[in-house]
Amino acid sequence: MAPAKKGGEKKNGRSAISAKVTREYTINIHKCIHGASFKKCAPRALKEIRKFAMKEMGTPDVRIDTRFSKAAWAKGIRNVPY
């Protein structure tokens, strides 16, 4: 049998869901995709955004929202909105 917990003990860990952080930044994507071939513009833009978020947030666990991803891909693979 598992040992019984005392009534007043609580878990000290933090859940990933409760520790969600949202911040707003402006990233110049045009500079990030400069020099990239046409068929790699949108994938490179998303990689650069993910890299920037990792640096700013200080965590390797960065998740890009589907609406944000769709907005980046809205004009196709070549014409990323910047």
PyMOL Python script that loads the backbone (N, CA, C, O; Angstrom):
from pymol import cmd

cmd.read_pdbstr("""\
ATOM      1  N   MET A   1       0.829  -1.188   0.000  1.00  0.00           N
ATOM      2  CA  MET A   1       0.000   0.000   0.000  1.00  0.00           C
ATOM      3  C   MET A   1       0.872   1.249   0.000  1.00  0.00           C
ATOM      4  O   MET A   1       1.979   1.247   0.539  1.00  0.00           O
ATOM      5  N   ALA A   2       0.373   2.286  -0.595  1.00  0.00           N
ATOM      6  CA  ALA A   2       1.079   3.555  -0.615  1.00  0.00           C
ATOM      7  C   ALA A   2       0.912   4.249   0.731  1.00  0.00           C
ATOM      8  O   ALA A   2      -0.136   4.138   1.368  1.00  0.00           O
ATOM      9  N   PRO A   3       1.941   4.961   1.157  1.00  0.00           N
ATOM     10  CA  PRO A   3       1.804   5.663   2.432  1.00  0.00           C
ATOM     11  C   PRO A   3       0.756   6.774   2.338  1.00  0.00           C
ATOM     12  O   PRO A   3       0.657   7.457   1.318  1.00  0.00           O
ATOM     13  N   ALA A   4       0.000   6.946   3.372  1.00  0.00           N
ATOM     14  CA  ALA A   4      -1.062   7.957   3.405  1.00  0.00           C
ATOM     15  C   ALA A   4      -0.451   9.345   3.602  1.00  0.00           C
ATOM     16  O   ALA A   4       0.485   9.519   4.382  1.00  0.00           O
ATOM     17  N   LYS A   5      -0.994  10.323   2.885  1.00  0.00           N
ATOM     18  CA  LYS A   5      -0.515  11.703   3.009  1.00  0.00           C
ATOM     19  C   LYS A   5      -1.182  12.371   4.201  1.00  0.00           C
ATOM     20  O   LYS A   5      -2.318  12.067   4.565  1.00  0.00           O
ATOM     21  N   LYS A   6      -0.454  13.268   4.777  1.00  0.00           N
ATOM     22  CA  LYS A   6      -1.040  14.050   5.868  1.00  0.00           C
ATOM     23  C   LYS A   6      -1.951  15.105   5.260  1.00  0.00           C
ATOM     24  O   LYS A   6      -1.785  15.471   4.097  1.00  0.00           O
ATOM     25  N   GLY A   7      -2.886  15.582   6.013  1.00  0.00           N
ATOM     26  CA  GLY A   7      -3.889  16.510   5.510  1.00  0.00           C
ATOM     27  C   GLY A   7      -3.349  17.839   5.015  1.00  0.00           C
ATOM     28  O   GLY A   7      -3.885  18.379   4.047  1.00  0.00           O
ATOM     29  N   GLY A   8      -2.301  18.399   5.640  1.00  0.00           N
ATOM     30  CA  GLY A   8      -1.843  19.735   5.287  1.00  0.00           C
ATOM     31  C   GLY A   8      -0.768  19.797   4.221  1.00  0.00           C
ATOM     32  O   GLY A   8      -0.373  20.897   3.832  1.00  0.00           O
ATOM     33  N   GLU A   9      -0.272  18.664   3.726  1.00  0.00           N
ATOM     34  CA  GLU A   9       0.820  18.689   2.752  1.00  0.00           C
ATOM     35  C   GLU A   9       0.280  19.022   1.369  1.00  0.00           C
ATOM     36  O   GLU A   9      -0.787  18.563   0.962  1.00  0.00           O
ATOM     37  N   LYS A  10       1.058  19.839   0.662  1.00  0.00           N
ATOM     38  CA  LYS A  10       0.703  20.184  -0.702  1.00  0.00           C
ATOM     39  C   LYS A  10       1.919  19.960  -1.585  1.00  0.00           C
ATOM     40  O   LYS A  10       3.055  19.994  -1.113  1.00  0.00           O
ATOM     41  N   LYS A  11       1.678  19.733  -2.853  1.00  0.00           N
ATOM     42  CA  LYS A  11       2.754  19.521  -3.809  1.00  0.00           C
ATOM     43  C   LYS A  11       3.381  20.875  -4.153  1.00  0.00           C
ATOM     44  O   LYS A  11       2.662  21.837  -4.424  1.00  0.00           O
ATOM     45  N   ASN A  12       4.707  20.955  -4.144  1.00  0.00           N
ATOM     46  CA  ASN A  12       5.393  22.222  -4.401  1.00  0.00           C
ATOM     47  C   ASN A  12       5.671  22.460  -5.877  1.00  0.00           C
ATOM     48  O   ASN A  12       6.055  23.570  -6.249  1.00  0.00           O
ATOM     49  N   GLY A  13       5.491  21.453  -6.733  1.00  0.00           N
ATOM     50  CA  GLY A  13       5.768  21.624  -8.160  1.00  0.00           C
ATOM     51  C   GLY A  13       4.750  22.527  -8.827  1.00  0.00           C
ATOM     52  O   GLY A  13       3.639  22.715  -8.331  1.00  0.00           O
ATOM     53  N   ARG A  14       5.151  23.087  -9.970  1.00  0.00           N
ATOM     54  CA  ARG A  14       4.226  23.948 -10.712  1.00  0.00           C
ATOM     55  C   ARG A  14       3.781  23.224 -11.973  1.00  0.00           C
ATOM     56  O   ARG A  14       4.584  22.566 -12.635  1.00  0.00           O
ATOM     57  N   SER A  15       2.549  23.339 -12.291  1.00  0.00           N
ATOM     58  CA  SER A  15       2.017  22.731 -13.499  1.00  0.00           C
ATOM     59  C   SER A  15       2.373  23.596 -14.699  1.00  0.00           C
ATOM     60  O   SER A  15       2.463  24.818 -14.586  1.00  0.00           O
ATOM     61  N   ALA A  16       2.574  22.967 -15.836  1.00  0.00           N
ATOM     62  CA  ALA A  16       2.885  23.714 -17.052  1.00  0.00           C
ATOM     63  C   ALA A  16       1.692  24.560 -17.484  1.00  0.00           C
ATOM     64  O   ALA A  16       1.864  25.630 -18.069  1.00  0.00           O
ATOM     65  N   ILE A  17       0.503  24.088 -17.202  1.00  0.00           N
ATOM     66  CA  ILE A  17      -0.699  24.817 -17.609  1.00  0.00           C
ATOM     67  C   ILE A  17      -0.886  26.068 -16.754  1.00  0.00           C
ATOM     68  O   ILE A  17      -1.239  27.126 -17.277  1.00  0.00           O
ATOM     69  N   SER A  18      -0.655  25.960 -15.452  1.00  0.00           N
ATOM     70  CA  SER A  18      -0.872  27.113 -14.584  1.00  0.00           C
ATOM     71  C   SER A  18       0.251  28.140 -14.720  1.00  0.00           C
ATOM     72  O   SER A  18       0.077  29.295 -14.334  1.00  0.00           O
ATOM     73  N   ALA A  19       1.388  27.739 -15.259  1.00  0.00           N
ATOM     74  CA  ALA A  19       2.526  28.649 -15.382  1.00  0.00           C
ATOM     75  C   ALA A  19       2.612  29.244 -16.784  1.00  0.00           C
ATOM     76  O   ALA A  19       3.694  29.658 -17.203  1.00  0.00           O
ATOM     77  N   LYS A  20       1.510  29.299 -17.515  1.00  0.00           N
ATOM     78  CA  LYS A  20       1.519  29.837 -18.871  1.00  0.00           C
ATOM     79  C   LYS A  20       1.808  31.332 -18.834  1.00  0.00           C
ATOM     80  O   LYS A  20       1.218  32.068 -18.043  1.00  0.00           O
ATOM     81  N   VAL A  21       2.714  31.773 -19.692  1.00  0.00           N
ATOM     82  CA  VAL A  21       3.101  33.181 -19.735  1.00  0.00           C
ATOM     83  C   VAL A  21       2.855  33.690 -21.141  1.00  0.00           C
ATOM     84  O   VAL A  21       3.184  33.014 -22.115  1.00  0.00           O
ATOM     85  N   THR A  22       2.281  34.876 -21.253  1.00  0.00           N
ATOM     86  CA  THR A  22       2.028  35.491 -22.549  1.00  0.00           C
ATOM     87  C   THR A  22       2.713  36.849 -22.593  1.00  0.00           C
ATOM     88  O   THR A  22       2.548  37.667 -21.689  1.00  0.00           O
ATOM     89  N   ARG A  23       3.476  37.081 -23.643  1.00  0.00           N
ATOM     90  CA  ARG A  23       4.156  38.368 -23.829  1.00  0.00           C
ATOM     91  C   ARG A  23       3.981  38.807 -25.272  1.00  0.00           C
ATOM     92  O   ARG A  23       3.746  37.983 -26.156  1.00  0.00           O
ATOM     93  N   GLU A  24       4.097  40.107 -25.505  1.00  0.00           N
ATOM     94  CA  GLU A  24       3.980  40.641 -26.864  1.00  0.00           C
ATOM     95  C   GLU A  24       5.285  41.293 -27.264  1.00  0.00           C
ATOM     96  O   GLU A  24       5.834  42.111 -26.525  1.00  0.00           O
ATOM     97  N   TYR A  25       5.780  40.931 -28.434  1.00  0.00           N
ATOM     98  CA  TYR A  25       7.010  41.498 -28.988  1.00  0.00           C
ATOM     99  C   TYR A  25       6.775  41.823 -30.452  1.00  0.00           C
ATOM    100  O   TYR A  25       5.842  41.313 -31.072  1.00  0.00           O
ATOM    101  N   THR A  26       7.626  42.670 -30.993  1.00  0.00           N
ATOM    102  CA  THR A  26       7.627  42.947 -32.425  1.00  0.00           C
ATOM    103  C   THR A  26       8.946  42.433 -32.980  1.00  0.00           C
ATOM    104  O   THR A  26      10.017  42.847 -32.538  1.00  0.00           O
ATOM    105  N   ILE A  27       8.865  41.534 -33.945  1.00  0.00           N
ATOM    106  CA  ILE A  27      10.058  40.942 -34.547  1.00  0.00           C
ATOM    107  C   ILE A  27      10.095  41.353 -36.010  1.00  0.00           C
ATOM    108  O   ILE A  27       9.094  41.245 -36.717  1.00  0.00           O
ATOM    109  N   ASN A  28      11.257  41.825 -36.462  1.00  0.00           N
ATOM    110  CA  ASN A  28      11.417  42.183 -37.858  1.00  0.00           C
ATOM    111  C   ASN A  28      11.741  40.916 -38.650  1.00  0.00           C
ATOM    112  O   ASN A  28      12.898  40.507 -38.745  1.00  0.00           O
ATOM    113  N   ILE A  29      10.707  40.310 -39.212  1.00  0.00           N
ATOM    114  CA  ILE A  29      10.869  39.050 -39.934  1.00  0.00           C
ATOM    115  C   ILE A  29      11.628  39.268 -41.236  1.00  0.00           C
ATOM    116  O   ILE A  29      12.316  38.367 -41.717  1.00  0.00           O
ATOM    117  N   HIS A  30      11.505  40.454 -41.801  1.00  0.00           N
ATOM    118  CA  HIS A  30      12.171  40.738 -43.071  1.00  0.00           C
ATOM    119  C   HIS A  30      13.676  40.535 -42.940  1.00  0.00           C
ATOM    120  O   HIS A  30      14.317  39.999 -43.844  1.00  0.00           O
ATOM    121  N   LYS A  31      14.232  40.963 -41.817  1.00  0.00           N
ATOM    122  CA  LYS A  31      15.664  40.763 -41.580  1.00  0.00           C
ATOM    123  C   LYS A  31      15.995  39.288 -41.409  1.00  0.00           C
ATOM    124  O   LYS A  31      17.053  38.828 -41.839  1.00  0.00           O
ATOM    125  N   CYS A  32      15.088  38.548 -40.779  1.00  0.00           N
ATOM    126  CA  CYS A  32      15.342  37.127 -40.506  1.00  0.00           C
ATOM    127  C   CYS A  32      15.358  36.291 -41.777  1.00  0.00           C
ATOM    128  O   CYS A  32      16.160  35.365 -41.897  1.00  0.00           O
ATOM    129  N   ILE A  33      14.481  36.606 -42.732  1.00  0.00           N
ATOM    130  CA  ILE A  33      14.381  35.767 -43.927  1.00  0.00           C
ATOM    131  C   ILE A  33      15.182  36.335 -45.097  1.00  0.00           C
ATOM    132  O   ILE A  33      15.123  35.798 -46.203  1.00  0.00           O
ATOM    133  N   HIS A  34      15.917  37.399 -44.869  1.00  0.00           N
ATOM    134  CA  HIS A  34      16.751  37.973 -45.933  1.00  0.00           C
ATOM    135  C   HIS A  34      17.773  36.937 -46.378  1.00  0.00           C
ATOM    136  O   HIS A  34      18.496  36.373 -45.556  1.00  0.00           O
ATOM    137  N   GLY A  35      17.828  36.690 -47.676  1.00  0.00           N
ATOM    138  CA  GLY A  35      18.792  35.741 -48.211  1.00  0.00           C
ATOM    139  C   GLY A  35      18.289  34.316 -48.287  1.00  0.00           C
ATOM    140  O   GLY A  35      18.968  33.457 -48.849  1.00  0.00           O
ATOM    141  N   ALA A  36      17.114  34.040 -47.736  1.00  0.00           N
ATOM    142  CA  ALA A  36      16.571  32.676 -47.807  1.00  0.00           C
ATOM    143  C   ALA A  36      15.946  32.454 -49.180  1.00  0.00           C
ATOM    144  O   ALA A  36      15.370  33.369 -49.769  1.00  0.00           O
ATOM    145  N   SER A  37      16.067  31.221 -49.683  1.00  0.00           N
ATOM    146  CA  SER A  37      15.450  30.915 -50.967  1.00  0.00           C
ATOM    147  C   SER A  37      13.929  30.959 -50.816  1.00  0.00           C
ATOM    148  O   SER A  37      13.397  30.819 -49.714  1.00  0.00           O
ATOM    149  N   PHE A  38      13.241  31.156 -51.937  1.00  0.00           N
ATOM    150  CA  PHE A  38      11.795  31.356 -51.907  1.00  0.00           C
ATOM    151  C   PHE A  38      11.059  30.251 -51.173  1.00  0.00           C
ATOM    152  O   PHE A  38      10.164  30.532 -50.376  1.00  0.00           O
ATOM    153  N   LYS A  39      11.413  29.017 -51.421  1.00  0.00           N
ATOM    154  CA  LYS A  39      10.667  27.896 -50.863  1.00  0.00           C
ATOM    155  C   LYS A  39      10.989  27.628 -49.395  1.00  0.00           C
ATOM    156  O   LYS A  39      10.458  26.686 -48.807  1.00  0.00           O
ATOM    157  N   LYS A  40      11.854  28.448 -48.801  1.00  0.00           N
ATOM    158  CA  LYS A  40      12.196  28.266 -47.394  1.00  0.00           C
ATOM    159  C   LYS A  40      11.854  29.485 -46.543  1.00  0.00           C
ATOM    160  O   LYS A  40      12.216  29.530 -45.367  1.00  0.00           O
ATOM    161  N   CYS A  41      11.175  30.459 -47.104  1.00  0.00           N
ATOM    162  CA  CYS A  41      10.892  31.697 -46.368  1.00  0.00           C
ATOM    163  C   CYS A  41       9.974  31.473 -45.164  1.00  0.00           C
ATOM    164  O   CYS A  41      10.319  31.863 -44.049  1.00  0.00           O
ATOM    165  N   ALA A  42       8.825  30.860 -45.371  1.00  0.00           N
ATOM    166  CA  ALA A  42       7.889  30.661 -44.259  1.00  0.00           C
ATOM    167  C   ALA A  42       8.447  29.715 -43.192  1.00  0.00           C
ATOM    168  O   ALA A  42       8.331  30.019 -42.005  1.00  0.00           O
ATOM    169  N   PRO A  43       9.057  28.568 -43.573  1.00  0.00           N
ATOM    170  CA  PRO A  43       9.633  27.717 -42.530  1.00  0.00           C
ATOM    171  C   PRO A  43      10.748  28.410 -41.757  1.00  0.00           C
ATOM    172  O   PRO A  43      10.870  28.229 -40.546  1.00  0.00           O
ATOM    173  N   ARG A  44      11.557  29.199 -42.448  1.00  0.00           N
ATOM    174  CA  ARG A  44      12.639  29.883 -41.767  1.00  0.00           C
ATOM    175  C   ARG A  44      12.097  30.955 -40.844  1.00  0.00           C
ATOM    176  O   ARG A  44      12.633  31.152 -39.754  1.00  0.00           O
ATOM    177  N   ALA A  45      11.045  31.655 -41.252  1.00  0.00           N
ATOM    178  CA  ALA A  45      10.440  32.681 -40.403  1.00  0.00           C
ATOM    179  C   ALA A  45       9.949  32.074 -39.095  1.00  0.00           C
ATOM    180  O   ALA A  45      10.170  32.644 -38.026  1.00  0.00           O
ATOM    181  N   LEU A  46       9.283  30.921 -39.170  1.00  0.00           N
ATOM    182  CA  LEU A  46       8.786  30.273 -37.958  1.00  0.00           C
ATOM    183  C   LEU A  46       9.926  29.777 -37.076  1.00  0.00           C
ATOM    184  O   LEU A  46       9.832  29.834 -35.850  1.00  0.00           O
ATOM    185  N   LYS A  47      11.007  29.289 -37.693  1.00  0.00           N
ATOM    186  CA  LYS A  47      12.169  28.857 -36.910  1.00  0.00           C
ATOM    187  C   LYS A  47      12.801  30.043 -36.184  1.00  0.00           C
ATOM    188  O   LYS A  47      13.209  29.924 -35.029  1.00  0.00           O
ATOM    189  N   GLU A  48      12.879  31.185 -36.863  1.00  0.00           N
ATOM    190  CA  GLU A  48      13.464  32.382 -36.251  1.00  0.00           C
ATOM    191  C   GLU A  48      12.577  32.902 -35.114  1.00  0.00           C
ATOM    192  O   GLU A  48      13.086  33.359 -34.091  1.00  0.00           O
ATOM    193  N   ILE A  49      11.270  32.833 -35.288  1.00  0.00           N
ATOM    194  CA  ILE A  49      10.350  33.260 -34.236  1.00  0.00           C
ATOM    195  C   ILE A  49      10.492  32.359 -33.017  1.00  0.00           C
ATOM    196  O   ILE A  49      10.523  32.832 -31.881  1.00  0.00           O
ATOM    197  N   ARG A  50      10.579  31.058 -33.268  1.00  0.00           N
ATOM    198  CA  ARG A  50      10.755  30.096 -32.173  1.00  0.00           C
ATOM    199  C   ARG A  50      12.087  30.329 -31.454  1.00  0.00           C
ATOM    200  O   ARG A  50      12.158  30.250 -30.228  1.00  0.00           O
ATOM    201  N   LYS A  51      13.149  30.618 -32.230  1.00  0.00           N
ATOM    202  CA  LYS A  51      14.473  30.879 -31.651  1.00  0.00           C
ATOM    203  C   LYS A  51      14.450  32.142 -30.799  1.00  0.00           C
ATOM    204  O   LYS A  51      15.029  32.172 -29.713  1.00  0.00           O
ATOM    205  N   PHE A  52      13.784  33.181 -31.289  1.00  0.00           N
ATOM    206  CA  PHE A  52      13.671  34.436 -30.539  1.00  0.00           C
ATOM    207  C   PHE A  52      12.913  34.209 -29.232  1.00  0.00           C
ATOM    208  O   PHE A  52      13.309  34.708 -28.179  1.00  0.00           O
ATOM    209  N   ALA A  53      11.814  33.447 -29.311  1.00  0.00           N
ATOM    210  CA  ALA A  53      11.018  33.179 -28.111  1.00  0.00           C
ATOM    211  C   ALA A  53      11.816  32.373 -27.097  1.00  0.00           C
ATOM    212  O   ALA A  53      11.709  32.618 -25.896  1.00  0.00           O
ATOM    213  N   MET A  54      12.614  31.417 -27.558  1.00  0.00           N
ATOM    214  CA  MET A  54      13.451  30.632 -26.642  1.00  0.00           C
ATOM    215  C   MET A  54      14.427  31.532 -25.905  1.00  0.00           C
ATOM    216  O   MET A  54      14.643  31.378 -24.703  1.00  0.00           O
ATOM    217  N   LYS A  55      15.017  32.478 -26.636  1.00  0.00           N
ATOM    218  CA  LYS A  55      15.990  33.379 -26.029  1.00  0.00           C
ATOM    219  C   LYS A  55      15.325  34.308 -25.016  1.00  0.00           C
ATOM    220  O   LYS A  55      15.851  34.511 -23.922  1.00  0.00           O
ATOM    221  N   GLU A  56      14.184  34.868 -25.372  1.00  0.00           N
ATOM    222  CA  GLU A  56      13.514  35.831 -24.500  1.00  0.00           C
ATOM    223  C   GLU A  56      12.866  35.184 -23.278  1.00  0.00           C
ATOM    224  O   GLU A  56      12.920  35.731 -22.177  1.00  0.00           O
ATOM    225  N   MET A  57      12.254  34.017 -23.478  1.00  0.00           N
ATOM    226  CA  MET A  57      11.556  33.355 -22.389  1.00  0.00           C
ATOM    227  C   MET A  57      12.487  32.522 -21.525  1.00  0.00           C
ATOM    228  O   MET A  57      12.164  32.216 -20.377  1.00  0.00           O
ATOM    229  N   GLY A  58      13.639  32.155 -22.066  1.00  0.00           N
ATOM    230  CA  GLY A  58      14.592  31.380 -21.291  1.00  0.00           C
ATOM    231  C   GLY A  58      14.200  29.925 -21.111  1.00  0.00           C
ATOM    232  O   GLY A  58      14.590  29.294 -20.129  1.00  0.00           O
ATOM    233  N   THR A  59      13.435  29.388 -22.048  1.00  0.00           N
ATOM    234  CA  THR A  59      13.031  27.990 -21.959  1.00  0.00           C
ATOM    235  C   THR A  59      13.018  27.378 -23.361  1.00  0.00           C
ATOM    236  O   THR A  59      12.664  28.057 -24.324  1.00  0.00           O
ATOM    237  N   PRO A  60      13.395  26.117 -23.486  1.00  0.00           N
ATOM    238  CA  PRO A  60      13.342  25.475 -24.808  1.00  0.00           C
ATOM    239  C   PRO A  60      11.936  25.023 -25.195  1.00  0.00           C
ATOM    240  O   PRO A  60      11.713  24.612 -26.333  1.00  0.00           O
ATOM    241  N   ASP A  61      10.979  25.095 -24.259  1.00  0.00           N
ATOM    242  CA  ASP A  61       9.608  24.666 -24.521  1.00  0.00           C
ATOM    243  C   ASP A  61       8.790  25.841 -25.047  1.00  0.00           C
ATOM    244  O   ASP A  61       8.117  26.532 -24.282  1.00  0.00           O
ATOM    245  N   VAL A  62       8.854  26.064 -26.366  1.00  0.00           N
ATOM    246  CA  VAL A  62       8.123  27.166 -26.998  1.00  0.00           C
ATOM    247  C   VAL A  62       7.103  26.561 -27.945  1.00  0.00           C
ATOM    248  O   VAL A  62       7.448  25.753 -28.807  1.00  0.00           O
ATOM    249  N   ARG A  63       5.858  26.949 -27.785  1.00  0.00           N
ATOM    250  CA  ARG A  63       4.793  26.437 -28.639  1.00  0.00           C
ATOM    251  C   ARG A  63       4.152  27.590 -29.385  1.00  0.00           C
ATOM    252  O   ARG A  63       3.719  28.572 -28.782  1.00  0.00           O
ATOM    253  N   ILE A  64       4.096  27.465 -30.699  1.00  0.00           N
ATOM    254  CA  ILE A  64       3.509  28.510 -31.537  1.00  0.00           C
ATOM    255  C   ILE A  64       2.045  28.170 -31.762  1.00  0.00           C
ATOM    256  O   ILE A  64       1.706  27.049 -32.142  1.00  0.00           O
ATOM    257  N   ASP A  65       1.188  29.144 -31.526  1.00  0.00           N
ATOM    258  CA  ASP A  65      -0.255  28.963 -31.675  1.00  0.00           C
ATOM    259  C   ASP A  65      -0.599  28.684 -33.133  1.00  0.00           C
ATOM    260  O   ASP A  65       0.068  29.191 -34.035  1.00  0.00           O
ATOM    261  N   THR A  66      -1.623  27.890 -33.367  1.00  0.00           N
ATOM    262  CA  THR A  66      -2.004  27.539 -34.733  1.00  0.00           C
ATOM    263  C   THR A  66      -2.490  28.758 -35.511  1.00  0.00           C
ATOM    264  O   THR A  66      -2.252  28.868 -36.714  1.00  0.00           O
ATOM    265  N   ARG A  67      -3.174  29.677 -34.817  1.00  0.00           N
ATOM    266  CA  ARG A  67      -3.634  30.895 -35.520  1.00  0.00           C
ATOM    267  C   ARG A  67      -2.448  31.733 -35.970  1.00  0.00           C
ATOM    268  O   ARG A  67      -2.468  32.325 -37.049  1.00  0.00           O
ATOM    269  N   PHE A  68      -1.413  31.778 -35.134  1.00  0.00           N
ATOM    270  CA  PHE A  68      -0.208  32.533 -35.487  1.00  0.00           C
ATOM    271  C   PHE A  68       0.506  31.883 -36.669  1.00  0.00           C
ATOM    272  O   PHE A  68       0.970  32.568 -37.581  1.00  0.00           O
ATOM    273  N   SER A  69       0.586  30.566 -36.641  1.00  0.00           N
ATOM    274  CA  SER A  69       1.229  29.830 -37.729  1.00  0.00           C
ATOM    275  C   SER A  69       0.468  30.017 -39.034  1.00  0.00           C
ATOM    276  O   SER A  69       1.071  30.205 -40.090  1.00  0.00           O
ATOM    277  N   LYS A  70      -0.856  29.966 -38.958  1.00  0.00           N
ATOM    278  CA  LYS A  70      -1.670  30.161 -40.159  1.00  0.00           C
ATOM    279  C   LYS A  70      -1.529  31.569 -40.706  1.00  0.00           C
ATOM    280  O   LYS A  70      -1.566  31.769 -41.920  1.00  0.00           O
ATOM    281  N   ALA A  71      -1.367  32.551 -39.822  1.00  0.00           N
ATOM    282  CA  ALA A  71      -1.167  33.928 -40.274  1.00  0.00           C
ATOM    283  C   ALA A  71       0.168  34.064 -40.997  1.00  0.00           C
ATOM    284  O   ALA A  71       0.269  34.806 -41.974  1.00  0.00           O
ATOM    285  N   ALA A  72       1.189  33.358 -40.531  1.00  0.00           N
ATOM    286  CA  ALA A  72       2.501  33.411 -41.184  1.00  0.00           C
ATOM    287  C   ALA A  72       2.446  32.740 -42.559  1.00  0.00           C
ATOM    288  O   ALA A  72       3.113  33.176 -43.497  1.00  0.00           O
ATOM    289  N   TRP A  73       1.654  31.688 -42.668  1.00  0.00           N
ATOM    290  CA  TRP A  73       1.553  30.947 -43.927  1.00  0.00           C
ATOM    291  C   TRP A  73       0.436  31.477 -44.833  1.00  0.00           C
ATOM    292  O   TRP A  73       0.222  30.928 -45.913  1.00  0.00           O
ATOM    293  N   ALA A  74      -0.278  32.524 -44.423  1.00  0.00           N
ATOM    294  CA  ALA A  74      -1.469  32.987 -45.140  1.00  0.00           C
ATOM    295  C   ALA A  74      -1.191  33.374 -46.591  1.00  0.00           C
ATOM    296  O   ALA A  74      -2.026  33.140 -47.464  1.00  0.00           O
ATOM    297  N   LYS A  75      -0.039  33.958 -46.850  1.00  0.00           N
ATOM    298  CA  LYS A  75       0.289  34.396 -48.200  1.00  0.00           C
ATOM    299  C   LYS A  75       1.161  33.403 -48.950  1.00  0.00           C
ATOM    300  O   LYS A  75       1.710  33.717 -50.006  1.00  0.00           O
ATOM    301  N   GLY A  76       1.282  32.223 -48.406  1.00  0.00           N
ATOM    302  CA  GLY A  76       2.046  31.173 -49.081  1.00  0.00           C
ATOM    303  C   GLY A  76       3.437  31.005 -48.492  1.00  0.00           C
ATOM    304  O   GLY A  76       3.804  31.664 -47.519  1.00  0.00           O
ATOM    305  N   ILE A  77       4.195  30.114 -49.099  1.00  0.00           N
ATOM    306  CA  ILE A  77       5.525  29.782 -48.587  1.00  0.00           C
ATOM    307  C   ILE A  77       6.526  30.898 -48.895  1.00  0.00           C
ATOM    308  O   ILE A  77       7.498  31.080 -48.161  1.00  0.00           O
ATOM    309  N   ARG A  78       6.290  31.646 -49.983  1.00  0.00           N
ATOM    310  CA  ARG A  78       7.279  32.651 -50.384  1.00  0.00           C
ATOM    311  C   ARG A  78       7.035  34.031 -49.800  1.00  0.00           C
ATOM    312  O   ARG A  78       7.982  34.732 -49.444  1.00  0.00           O
ATOM    313  N   ASN A  79       5.769  34.427 -49.700  1.00  0.00           N
ATOM    314  CA  ASN A  79       5.441  35.808 -49.339  1.00  0.00           C
ATOM    315  C   ASN A  79       5.018  35.917 -47.879  1.00  0.00           C
ATOM    316  O   ASN A  79       3.841  36.111 -47.574  1.00  0.00           O
ATOM    317  N   VAL A  80       5.967  35.792 -47.005  1.00  0.00           N
ATOM    318  CA  VAL A  80       5.680  35.880 -45.578  1.00  0.00           C
ATOM    319  C   VAL A  80       5.362  37.327 -45.229  1.00  0.00           C
ATOM    320  O   VAL A  80       6.109  38.222 -45.627  1.00  0.00           O
ATOM    321  N   PRO A  81       4.270  37.591 -44.493  1.00  0.00           N
ATOM    322  CA  PRO A  81       3.976  38.974 -44.103  1.00  0.00           C
ATOM    323  C   PRO A  81       5.011  39.487 -43.102  1.00  0.00           C
ATOM    324  O   PRO A  81       5.189  38.907 -42.031  1.00  0.00           O
ATOM    325  N   TYR A  82       5.675  40.553 -43.450  1.00  0.00           N
ATOM    326  CA  TYR A  82       6.631  41.174 -42.549  1.00  0.00           C
ATOM    327  C   TYR A  82       6.281  42.603 -42.439  1.00  0.00           C
ATOM    328  O   TYR A  82       6.950  43.350 -41.725  1.00  0.00           O
TER     329      TYR A  82
END
""", "prot")
cmd.dss("prot")
cmd.show_as("cartoon", "prot")
cmd.util.cbc("prot")
cmd.orient("prot")
